[in-house]
Amino acid sequence: MLVKTVLSACLAATTLAGGVAAEPARDGQDHGQDAASQRRQQGQNLPVREIERRVVPRVPGSQYLGFDFDPATDIYTLKFLRNGSVIWVEVDGRTGRIVRRTGD
């Protein structure tokens, strides 16, 4: 009877450990997008599409590559490529105001 209990406990522990190990790791990008989505739904931040609509035309002649979101600061960082140079535009997620631009 004791052997059966121990084996059942080992099987349960192995199953639980296997479930945790099998779950894919999430990188910072996913967490940033999740946080941005949650804040937008709560009305705290502008939708990223609205920010893109405002900012992308202000970087003419470039290719828009995408964005990152920093939930600690509510800053969206939009990335562009122009003539082989990367341009980073940081935007306040609450107001849509450009707070910094780096690159050429």
MOPAC internal coordinates of N, CA, C and O (Angstrom, degrees):
PM7 1SCF
backbone

  N    0.0000 0     0.00 0     0.00 0    0    0    0
  C    1.4486 1     0.00 0     0.00 0    1    0    0
  C    1.5234 1   111.28 1     0.00 0    2    1    0
  O    1.2310 1   120.26 1   138.06 1    3    2    1
  N    1.3386 1   117.11 1   -41.94 1    3    2    1
  C    1.4537 1   121.55 1  -179.95 1    5    3    2
  C    1.5267 1   110.59 1   -65.14 1    6    5    3
  O    1.2310 1   120.42 1   140.85 1    7    6    5
  N    1.3401 1   116.80 1   -39.15 1    7    6    5
  C    1.4591 1   121.11 1   179.07 1    9    7    6
  C    1.5323 1   110.29 1   -62.10 1   10    9    7
  O    1.2310 1   120.72 1   138.14 1   11   10    9
  N    1.3081 1   116.23 1   -41.86 1   11   10    9
  C    1.4535 1   120.98 1   179.64 1   13   11   10
  C    1.5380 1   110.91 1   -62.73 1   14   13   11
  O    1.2310 1   119.86 1   138.77 1   15   14   13
  N    1.3213 1   117.88 1   -41.23 1   15   14   13
  C    1.4677 1   122.74 1   178.76 1   17   15   14
  C    1.5261 1   110.80 1   -65.10 1   18   17   15
  O    1.2310 1   120.54 1   135.90 1   19   18   17
  N    1.3393 1   116.58 1   -44.10 1   19   18   17
  C    1.4649 1   121.32 1  -179.96 1   21   19   18
  C    1.5359 1   110.23 1   -64.59 1   22   21   19
  O    1.2310 1   120.76 1   135.80 1   23   22   21
  N    1.3317 1   116.15 1   -44.20 1   23   22   21
  C    1.4590 1   119.30 1   178.90 1   25   23   22
  C    1.5275 1   111.53 1   -63.15 1   26   25   23
  O    1.2310 1   120.24 1   140.36 1   27   26   25
  N    1.3107 1   117.15 1   -39.64 1   27   26   25
  C    1.4672 1   120.96 1   177.88 1   29   27   26
  C    1.5256 1   110.71 1   -63.43 1   30   29   27
  O    1.2310 1   120.41 1   137.41 1   31   30   29
  N    1.3224 1   116.82 1   -42.59 1   31   30   29
  C    1.4690 1   121.27 1   178.99 1   33   31   30
  C    1.5288 1   110.27 1   -64.33 1   34   33   31
  O    1.2310 1   120.27 1   137.58 1   35   34   33
  N    1.3429 1   117.09 1   -42.42 1   35   34   33
  C    1.4739 1   120.25 1   178.60 1   37   35   34
  C    1.5212 1   111.18 1   -64.30 1   38   37   35
  O    1.2310 1   120.18 1   138.76 1   39   38   37
  N    1.2991 1   117.27 1   -41.24 1   39   38   37
  C    1.4626 1   121.62 1   178.40 1   41   39   38
  C    1.5250 1   110.82 1   -63.34 1   42   41   39
  O    1.2310 1   120.65 1   137.21 1   43   42   41
  N    1.3131 1   116.37 1   -42.79 1   43   42   41
  C    1.4731 1   120.42 1   178.84 1   45   43   42
  C    1.5269 1   110.48 1   -64.21 1   46   45   43
  O    1.2310 1   120.14 1   136.92 1   47   46   45
  N    1.3252 1   117.35 1   -43.08 1   47   46   45
  C    1.4635 1   120.90 1   179.71 1   49   47   46
  C    1.5196 1   111.16 1   -64.54 1   50   49   47
  O    1.2310 1   120.55 1   138.04 1   51   50   49
  N    1.3173 1   116.55 1   -41.96 1   51   50   49
  C    1.4628 1   120.65 1   178.85 1   53   51   50
  C    1.5137 1   110.92 1   -64.32 1   54   53   51
  O    1.2310 1   119.87 1   139.56 1   55   54   53
  N    1.3156 1   117.86 1   -40.44 1   55   54   53
  C    1.4626 1   122.34 1   179.45 1   57   55   54
  C    1.5188 1   110.40 1   -64.39 1   58   57   55
  O    1.2310 1   120.18 1   135.49 1   59   58   57
  N    1.3290 1   117.26 1   -44.51 1   59   58   57
  C    1.4673 1   120.67 1   179.34 1   61   59   58
  C    1.5257 1   111.09 1   -64.64 1   62   61   59
  O    1.2310 1   120.21 1   135.20 1   63   62   61
  N    1.3143 1   117.20 1   -44.80 1   63   62   61
  C    1.4670 1   120.83 1   179.66 1   65   63   62
  C    1.5177 1   110.49 1   -63.38 1   66   65   63
  O    1.2310 1   120.53 1   140.27 1   67   66   65
  N    1.3264 1   116.59 1   -39.73 1   67   66   65
  C    1.4608 1   120.03 1   178.90 1   69   67   66
  C    1.5089 1   111.61 1   -64.29 1   70   69   67
  O    1.2310 1   119.68 1   143.05 1   71   70   69
  N    1.3398 1   118.22 1   -36.95 1   71   70   69
  C    1.4610 1   121.79 1   179.17 1   73   71   70
  C    1.5140 1   111.87 1   -65.95 1   74   73   71
  O    1.2310 1   120.53 1   141.02 1   75   74   73
  N    1.3276 1   116.58 1   -38.98 1   75   74   73
  C    1.4618 1   119.73 1   179.22 1   77   75   74
  C    1.5164 1   110.03 1   -70.23 1   78   77   75
  O    1.2310 1   119.79 1   137.31 1   79   78   77
  N    1.3096 1   118.01 1   -42.69 1   79   78   77
  C    1.4618 1   121.09 1  -178.12 1   81   79   78
  C    1.5214 1   111.07 1   -67.93 1   82   81   79
  O    1.2310 1   120.19 1   149.47 1   83   82   81
  N    1.3233 1   117.25 1   -30.53 1   83   82   81
  C    1.4530 1   120.23 1  -177.14 1   85   83   82
  C    1.5206 1   113.11 1   -76.97 1   86   85   83
  O    1.2310 1   120.14 1   162.40 1   87   86   85
  N    1.3337 1   117.34 1   -17.60 1   87   86   85
  C    1.4602 1   120.26 1  -179.27 1   89   87   86
  C    1.5226 1   109.51 1   -72.46 1   90   89   87
  O    1.2310 1   119.41 1   -49.74 1   91   90   89
  N    1.3317 1   118.73 1   130.26 1   91   90   89
  C    1.4566 1   120.00 1  -177.83 1   93   91   90
  C    1.5211 1   111.73 1   -67.89 1   94   93   91
  O    1.2310 1   121.39 1   -36.16 1   95   94   93
  N    1.3074 1   114.95 1   143.84 1   95   94   93
  C    1.4620 1   120.41 1   176.29 1   97   95   94
  C    1.5164 1   109.31 1   -72.68 1   98   97   95
  O    1.2310 1   120.83 1   -35.86 1   99   98   97
  N    1.3183 1   116.03 1   144.14 1   99   98   97
  C    1.4647 1   120.58 1   179.46 1  101   99   98
  C    1.5203 1   107.99 1  -106.63 1  102  101   99
  O    1.2310 1   120.78 1   -44.71 1  103  102  101
  N    1.3079 1   116.12 1   135.29 1  103  102  101
  C    1.4581 1   119.30 1   179.76 1  105  103  102
  C    1.5267 1   110.29 1   -90.08 1  106  105  103
  O    1.2310 1   120.20 1    -6.02 1  107  106  105
  N    1.3315 1   117.23 1   173.98 1  107  106  105
  C    1.4547 1   122.62 1  -177.98 1  109  107  106
  C    1.5117 1   113.70 1   -59.74 1  110  109  107
  O    1.2310 1   119.99 1   148.90 1  111  110  109
  N    1.3225 1   117.62 1   -31.10 1  111  110  109
  C    1.4649 1   121.44 1  -179.82 1  113  111  110
  C    1.5164 1   110.62 1   -60.39 1  114  113  111
  O    1.2310 1   120.03 1   133.70 1  115  114  113
  N    1.3118 1   117.56 1   -46.30 1  115  114  113
  C    1.4590 1   120.50 1  -179.68 1  117  115  114
  C    1.5145 1   110.99 1   -63.27 1  118  117  115
  O    1.2310 1   120.51 1   137.05 1  119  118  117
  N    1.3368 1   116.63 1   -42.95 1  119  118  117
  C    1.4543 1   119.32 1   179.85 1  121  119  118
  C    1.5275 1   110.60 1   -63.44 1  122  121  119
  O    1.2310 1   120.23 1   140.59 1  123  122  121
  N    1.3207 1   117.16 1   -39.41 1  123  122  121
  C    1.4636 1   120.91 1   178.58 1  125  123  122
  C    1.5128 1   111.48 1   -63.38 1  126  125  123
  O    1.2310 1   120.41 1   137.39 1  127  126  125
  N    1.3095 1   116.82 1   -42.61 1  127  126  125
  C    1.4620 1   119.98 1   179.44 1  129  127  126
  C    1.5205 1   110.75 1   -68.01 1  130  129  127
  O    1.2310 1   120.18 1   141.93 1  131  130  129
  N    1.3218 1   117.27 1   -38.07 1  131  130  129
  C    1.4637 1   120.41 1   177.17 1  133  131  130
  C    1.5244 1   110.23 1   -63.46 1  134  133  131
  O    1.2310 1   120.61 1   135.37 1  135  134  133
  N    1.3240 1   116.43 1   -44.63 1  135  134  133
  C    1.4635 1   120.53 1  -179.77 1  137  135  134
  C    1.5244 1   110.82 1   -64.66 1  138  137  135
  O    1.2310 1   120.49 1   138.87 1  139  138  137
  N    1.3305 1   116.68 1   -41.13 1  139  138  137
  C    1.4637 1   120.25 1   178.50 1  141  139  138
  C    1.5187 1   110.37 1   -62.00 1  142  141  139
  O    1.2310 1   120.25 1   137.94 1  143  142  141
  N    1.2997 1   117.14 1   -42.06 1  143  142  141
  C    1.4597 1   121.66 1   179.94 1  145  143  142
  C    1.5309 1   111.04 1   -64.70 1  146  145  143
  O    1.2310 1   120.65 1   136.44 1  147  146  145
  N    1.3175 1   116.36 1   -43.56 1  147  146  145
  C    1.4673 1   120.12 1   179.50 1  149  147  146
  C    1.5268 1   111.27 1   -63.06 1  150  149  147
  O    1.2310 1   120.34 1   136.72 1  151  150  149
  N    1.3324 1   116.96 1   -43.28 1  151  150  149
  C    1.4714 1   119.86 1  -179.07 1  153  151  150
  C    1.5224 1   111.25 1   -68.30 1  154  153  151
  O    1.2310 1   120.53 1   145.07 1  155  154  153
  N    1.3292 1   116.59 1   -34.93 1  155  154  153
  C    1.4614 1   119.63 1   177.20 1  157  155  154
  C    1.5195 1   109.67 1   -65.32 1  158  157  155
  O    1.2310 1   120.14 1   135.38 1  159  158  157
  N    1.3213 1   117.34 1   -44.62 1  159  158  157
  C    1.4636 1   121.50 1  -179.13 1  161  159  158
  C    1.5272 1   111.60 1   -63.81 1  162  161  159
  O    1.2310 1   120.41 1   150.21 1  163  162  161
  N    1.3156 1   116.81 1   -29.79 1  163  162  161
  C    1.4633 1   121.19 1   178.96 1  165  163  162
  C    1.5301 1   111.91 1   -85.63 1  166  165  163
  O    1.2310 1   120.66 1   179.48 1  167  166  165
  N    1.3299 1   116.34 1    -0.52 1  167  166  165
  C    1.4569 1   120.04 1   179.36 1  169  167  166
  C    1.5115 1   114.60 1    78.69 1  170  169  167
  O    1.2310 1   119.81 1  -167.09 1  171  170  169
  N    1.3269 1   117.97 1    12.91 1  171  170  169
  C    1.4536 1   121.44 1  -178.62 1  173  171  170
  C    1.5224 1   111.96 1   -84.99 1  174  173  171
  O    1.2310 1   120.08 1   149.16 1  175  174  173
  N    1.3206 1   117.46 1   -30.84 1  175  174  173
  C    1.4642 1   122.08 1  -177.36 1  177  175  174
  C    1.5189 1   110.29 1  -126.96 1  178  177  175
  O    1.2310 1   121.68 1   -24.49 1  179  178  177
  N    1.3252 1   114.40 1   155.51 1  179  178  177
  C    1.4557 1   119.75 1   172.68 1  181  179  178
  C    1.5268 1   109.33 1   -71.00 1  182  181  179
  O    1.2310 1   119.83 1   -28.80 1  183  182  181
  N    1.3184 1   117.93 1   151.20 1  183  182  181
  C    1.4704 1   119.74 1   173.86 1  185  183  182
  C    1.5295 1   110.08 1   -62.83 1  186  185  183
  O    1.2310 1   120.53 1   -35.34 1  187  186  185
  N    1.3127 1   116.59 1   144.66 1  187  186  185
  C    1.4626 1   120.12 1  -178.64 1  189  187  186
  C    1.5321 1   110.94 1   -59.75 1  190  189  187
  O    1.2310 1   119.86 1   146.95 1  191  190  189
  N    1.3117 1   117.88 1   -33.05 1  191  190  189
  C    1.4789 1   120.11 1   179.23 1  193  191  190
  C    1.5253 1   111.12 1   -64.61 1  194  193  191
  O    1.2310 1   120.18 1   145.59 1  195  194  193
  N    1.3256 1   117.27 1   -34.41 1  195  194  193
  C    1.4659 1   120.75 1   176.23 1  197  195  194
  C    1.5277 1   110.56 1   -68.06 1  198  197  195
  O    1.2310 1   120.73 1   138.32 1  199  198  197
  N    1.3202 1   116.21 1   -41.68 1  199  198  197
  C    1.4686 1   120.18 1   177.80 1  201  199  198
  C    1.5234 1   109.81 1   -63.73 1  202  201  199
  O    1.2310 1   120.28 1   135.91 1  203  202  201
  N    1.3318 1   117.06 1   -44.09 1  203  202  201
  C    1.4695 1   120.27 1   177.54 1  205  203  202
  C    1.5297 1   110.59 1   -60.74 1  206  205  203
  O    1.2310 1   119.96 1   137.98 1  207  206  205
  N    1.3307 1   117.68 1   -42.02 1  207  206  205
  C    1.4563 1   121.52 1  -179.60 1  209  207  206
  C    1.5276 1   111.46 1   -59.99 1  210  209  207
  O    1.2310 1   120.67 1   145.22 1  211  210  209
  N    1.3228 1   116.32 1   -34.78 1  211  210  209
  C    1.4671 1   121.04 1   179.97 1  213  211  210
  C    1.5303 1   112.92 1   -80.08 1  214  213  211
  O    1.2310 1   120.40 1   142.67 1  215  214  213
  N    1.3260 1   116.83 1   -37.33 1  215  214  213
  C    1.4670 1   120.45 1  -169.04 1  217  215  214
  C    1.5253 1   113.36 1   -93.08 1  218  217  215
  O    1.2310 1   119.35 1   137.69 1  219  218  217
  N    1.3244 1   118.84 1   -42.31 1  219  218  217
  C    1.4675 1   121.16 1  -174.26 1  221  219  218
  C    1.5303 1   112.29 1   -53.83 1  222  221  219
  O    1.2310 1   118.55 1   136.98 1  223  222  221
  N    1.3392 1   120.37 1   -43.02 1  223  222  221
  C    1.4683 1   118.71 1   178.59 1  225  223  222
  C    1.5331 1   114.03 1   -65.61 1  226  225  223
  O    1.2310 1   120.23 1   164.19 1  227  226  225
  N    1.3241 1   117.17 1   -15.81 1  227  226  225
  C    1.4632 1   120.82 1  -179.41 1  229  227  226
  C    1.5261 1   112.71 1   -85.37 1  230  229  227
  O    1.2310 1   120.58 1  -178.23 1  231  230  229
  N    1.3426 1   116.50 1     1.77 1  231  230  229
  C    1.4675 1   121.38 1   177.17 1  233  231  230
  C    1.5314 1   106.73 1  -126.49 1  234  233  231
  O    1.2310 1   120.18 1  -110.70 1  235  234  233
  N    1.3473 1   117.26 1    69.30 1  235  234  233
  C    1.4677 1   120.59 1  -174.85 1  237  235  234
  C    1.5247 1   112.58 1   -67.41 1  238  237  235
  O    1.2310 1   121.23 1   -29.26 1  239  238  237
  N    1.3213 1   115.26 1   150.74 1  239  238  237
  C    1.4585 1   121.25 1   177.53 1  241  239  238
  C    1.5144 1   113.98 1    74.92 1  242  241  239
  O    1.2310 1   120.40 1  -166.09 1  243  242  241
  N    1.3176 1   116.84 1    13.91 1  243  242  241
  C    1.4589 1   120.20 1  -178.54 1  245  243  242
  C    1.5224 1   110.20 1  -118.27 1  246  245  243
  O    1.2310 1   121.70 1   -16.27 1  247  246  245
  N    1.3186 1   114.35 1   163.73 1  247  246  245
  C    1.4600 1   121.48 1   175.40 1  249  247  246
  C    1.5270 1   107.34 1  -103.34 1  250  249  247
  O    1.2310 1   120.33 1   -56.10 1  251  250  249
  N    1.3162 1   116.98 1   123.90 1  251  250  249
  C    1.4616 1   121.64 1   178.40 1  253  251  250
  C    1.5266 1   108.60 1   -77.88 1  254  253  251
  O    1.2310 1   120.64 1   -53.60 1  255  254  253
  N    1.3473 1   116.38 1   126.40 1  255  254  253
  C    1.4609 1   121.22 1  -175.63 1  257  255  254
  C    1.5288 1   113.75 1  -100.51 1  258  257  255
  O    1.2310 1   120.08 1   155.15 1  259  258  257
  N    1.3251 1   117.46 1   -24.85 1  259  258  257
  C    1.4598 1   120.30 1  -178.43 1  261  259  258
  C    1.5124 1   110.85 1   139.78 1  262  261  259
  O    1.2310 1   121.14 1    11.15 1  263  262  261
  N    1.3351 1   115.43 1  -168.85 1  263  262  261
  C    1.4511 1   119.86 1  -175.98 1  265  263  262
  C    1.5194 1   111.67 1  -139.26 1  266  265  263
  O    1.2310 1   121.83 1   -18.75 1  267  266  265
  N    1.3271 1   114.10 1   161.25 1  267  266  265
  C    1.4624 1   123.66 1   168.70 1  269  267  266
  C    1.5215 1   106.01 1  -123.98 1  270  269  267
  O    1.2310 1   120.61 1   -22.27 1  271  270  269
  N    1.3243 1   116.44 1   157.73 1  271  270  269
  C    1.4620 1   120.72 1   177.46 1  273  271  270
  C    1.5041 1   108.69 1  -130.69 1  274  273  271
  O    1.2310 1   120.55 1   -48.02 1  275  274  273
  N    1.3333 1   116.56 1   131.98 1  275  274  273
  C    1.4561 1   122.23 1   176.87 1  277  275  274
  C    1.5251 1   108.15 1  -104.53 1  278  277  275
  O    1.2310 1   119.93 1   -75.00 1  279  278  277
  N    1.3295 1   117.74 1   105.00 1  279  278  277
  C    1.4634 1   119.51 1  -176.80 1  281  279  278
  C    1.5268 1   113.70 1   -66.54 1  282  281  279
  O    1.2310 1   119.88 1   159.72 1  283  282  281
  N    1.3221 1   117.82 1   -20.28 1  283  282  281
  C    1.4583 1   120.20 1   179.75 1  285  283  282
  C    1.5238 1   111.61 1   -71.45 1  286  285  283
  O    1.2310 1   120.42 1   150.24 1  287  286  285
  N    1.3353 1   116.81 1   -29.76 1  287  286  285
  C    1.4718 1   120.58 1  -176.90 1  289  287  286
  C    1.5235 1   113.40 1  -116.95 1  290  289  287
  O    1.2310 1   119.84 1   173.09 1  291  290  289
  N    1.3338 1   117.92 1    -6.91 1  291  290  289
  C    1.4726 1   123.22 1  -174.18 1  293  291  290
  C    1.5292 1   111.66 1    60.09 1  294  293  291
  O    1.2310 1   120.63 1  -145.95 1  295  294  293
  N    1.3230 1   116.41 1    34.05 1  295  294  293
  C    1.4593 1   121.92 1  -179.88 1  297  295  294
  C    1.5248 1   109.82 1  -105.74 1  298  297  295
  O    1.2310 1   121.27 1   -53.46 1  299  298  297
  N    1.3302 1   115.18 1   126.54 1  299  298  297
  C    1.4685 1   121.87 1   170.09 1  301  299  298
  C    1.5157 1   107.10 1   -90.21 1  302  301  299
  O    1.2310 1   119.84 1   -44.77 1  303  302  301
  N    1.3144 1   117.91 1   135.23 1  303  302  301
  C    1.4528 1   122.56 1   173.17 1  305  303  302
  C    1.5175 1   107.45 1  -112.88 1  306  305  303
  O    1.2310 1   121.04 1   -69.35 1  307  306  305
  N    1.3339 1   115.62 1   110.65 1  307  306  305
  C    1.4595 1   121.45 1   178.89 1  309  307  306
  C    1.5213 1   108.03 1   -92.59 1  310  309  307
  O    1.2310 1   120.52 1   -43.90 1  311  310  309
  N    1.3340 1   116.62 1   136.10 1  311  310  309
  C    1.4616 1   122.11 1  -175.80 1  313  311  310
  C    1.5266 1   109.56 1  -112.76 1  314  313  311
  O    1.2310 1   121.23 1   -45.26 1  315  314  313
  N    1.3313 1   115.26 1   134.74 1  315  314  313
  C    1.4596 1   122.75 1  -179.86 1  317  315  314
  C    1.5164 1   108.93 1  -131.20 1  318  317  315
  O    1.2310 1   121.02 1   -22.40 1  319  318  317
  N    1.3343 1   115.66 1   157.60 1  319  318  317
  C    1.4555 1   122.09 1   175.32 1  321  319  318
  C    1.5223 1   107.89 1  -128.08 1  322  321  319
  O    1.2310 1   120.97 1   -52.68 1  323  322  321
  N    1.3493 1   115.76 1   127.32 1  323  322  321
  C    1.4573 1   120.20 1   177.77 1  325  323  322
  C    1.5232 1   108.68 1  -144.05 1  326  325  323
  O    1.2310 1   120.93 1   -57.33 1  327  326  325
  N    1.3362 1   115.83 1   122.67 1  327  326  325
  C    1.4666 1   122.12 1   179.33 1  329  327  326
  C    1.5247 1   112.45 1    52.12 1  330  329  327
  O    1.2310 1   120.60 1  -139.23 1  331  330  329
  N    1.3181 1   116.45 1    40.77 1  331  330  329
  C    1.4623 1   121.21 1   177.59 1  333  331  330
  C    1.5135 1   114.96 1    80.19 1  334  333  331
  O    1.2310 1   119.57 1  -179.72 1  335  334  333
  N    1.3287 1   118.43 1     0.28 1  335  334  333
  C    1.4641 1   121.90 1   179.46 1  337  335  334
  C    1.5199 1   110.48 1  -108.43 1  338  337  335
  O    1.2310 1   121.09 1   -37.66 1  339  338  337
  N    1.3112 1   115.53 1   142.34 1  339  338  337
  C    1.4580 1   120.84 1   177.30 1  341  339  338
  C    1.5252 1   108.96 1   -90.94 1  342  341  339
  O    1.2310 1   121.07 1   -44.89 1  343  342  341
  N    1.3075 1   115.55 1   135.11 1  343  342  341
  C    1.4633 1   122.32 1   177.04 1  345  343  342
  C    1.5251 1   106.75 1  -117.22 1  346  345  343
  O    1.2310 1   120.75 1   -49.65 1  347  346  345
  N    1.3231 1   116.18 1   130.35 1  347  346  345
  C    1.4582 1   122.52 1   179.23 1  349  347  346
  C    1.5255 1   107.70 1  -113.29 1  350  349  347
  O    1.2310 1   120.45 1   -52.35 1  351  350  349
  N    1.3155 1   116.75 1   127.65 1  351  350  349
  C    1.4623 1   121.12 1   177.70 1  353  351  350
  C    1.5245 1   107.31 1  -121.84 1  354  353  351
  O    1.2310 1   121.03 1   -61.62 1  355  354  353
  N    1.3315 1   115.64 1   118.38 1  355  354  353
  C    1.4588 1   121.08 1   179.53 1  357  355  354
  C    1.5222 1   108.96 1   -96.50 1  358  357  355
  O    1.2310 1   121.04 1   -48.98 1  359  358  357
  N    1.3371 1   115.62 1   131.02 1  359  358  357
  C    1.4544 1   122.01 1  -173.66 1  361  359  358
  C    1.5268 1   109.46 1  -129.23 1  362  361  359
  O    1.2310 1   120.89 1   -46.09 1  363  362  361
  N    1.3335 1   115.90 1   133.91 1  363  362  361
  C    1.4629 1   121.14 1   175.49 1  365  363  362
  C    1.5281 1   108.65 1   -68.06 1  366  365  363
  O    1.2310 1   120.07 1   -59.89 1  367  366  365
  N    1.3202 1   117.47 1   120.11 1  367  366  365
  C    1.4555 1   122.29 1  -177.04 1  369  367  366
  C    1.5199 1   113.71 1   -66.98 1  370  369  367
  O    1.2310 1   120.32 1   156.98 1  371  370  369
  N    1.3199 1   117.00 1   -23.02 1  371  370  369
  C    1.4687 1   120.10 1  -178.74 1  373  371  370
  C    1.5220 1   111.97 1   -80.99 1  374  373  371
  O    1.2310 1   120.63 1   142.24 1  375  374  373
  N    1.3445 1   116.39 1   -37.76 1  375  374  373
  C    1.4680 1   120.35 1  -173.53 1  377  375  374
  C    1.5217 1   113.71 1  -110.47 1  378  377  375
  O    1.2310 1   119.98 1   158.20 1  379  378  377
  N    1.3354 1   117.64 1   -21.80 1  379  378  377
  C    1.4612 1   121.23 1  -175.06 1  381  379  378
  C    1.5212 1   112.81 1    82.00 1  382  381  379
  O    1.2310 1   120.25 1  -173.09 1  383  382  381
  N    1.3236 1   117.12 1     6.91 1  383  382  381
  C    1.4667 1   121.88 1  -178.85 1  385  383  382
  C    1.5270 1   110.27 1   -80.32 1  386  385  383
  O    1.2310 1   120.69 1   -45.55 1  387  386  385
  N    1.3458 1   116.29 1   134.45 1  387  386  385
  C    1.4642 1   121.16 1   175.47 1  389  387  386
  C    1.5382 1   107.54 1   -70.95 1  390  389  387
  O    1.2310 1   120.81 1   -54.81 1  391  390  389
  N    1.3351 1   116.05 1   125.19 1  391  390  389
  C    1.4524 1   119.52 1  -179.36 1  393  391  390
  C    1.5204 1   112.41 1  -104.83 1  394  393  391
  O    1.2310 1   120.14 1   158.49 1  395  394  393
  N    1.3384 1   117.33 1   -21.51 1  395  394  393
  C    1.4686 1   119.73 1   177.84 1  397  395  394
  C    1.5133 1   109.87 1  -164.23 1  398  397  395
  O    1.2310 1   121.66 1   -31.88 1  399  398  397
  N    1.3245 1   114.43 1   148.12 1  399  398  397
  C    1.4631 1   120.97 1   177.17 1  401  399  398
  C    1.5177 1   107.19 1  -137.51 1  402  401  399
  O    1.2310 1   120.76 1   -50.13 1  403  402  401
  N    1.3366 1   116.15 1   129.87 1  403  402  401
  C    1.4605 1   120.51 1   177.51 1  405  403  402
  C    1.5123 1   109.13 1  -128.97 1  406  405  403
  O    1.2310 1   120.69 1   -24.92 1  407  406  405
  N    1.2953 1   116.29 1   155.08 1  407  406  405
  C    1.4634 1   121.66 1  -178.05 1  409  407  406
  C    1.5057 1   109.86 1    98.09 1  410  409  407
  O    1.2310 1   121.84 1    -3.42 1  411  410  409
  N    1.3313 1   114.08 1   176.58 1  411  410  409
  C    1.4676 1   118.36 1  -175.72 1  413  411  410
  C    1.5014 1   110.95 1  -123.23 1  414  413  411
  O    1.2310 1   120.10 1   180.00 1  415  414  413

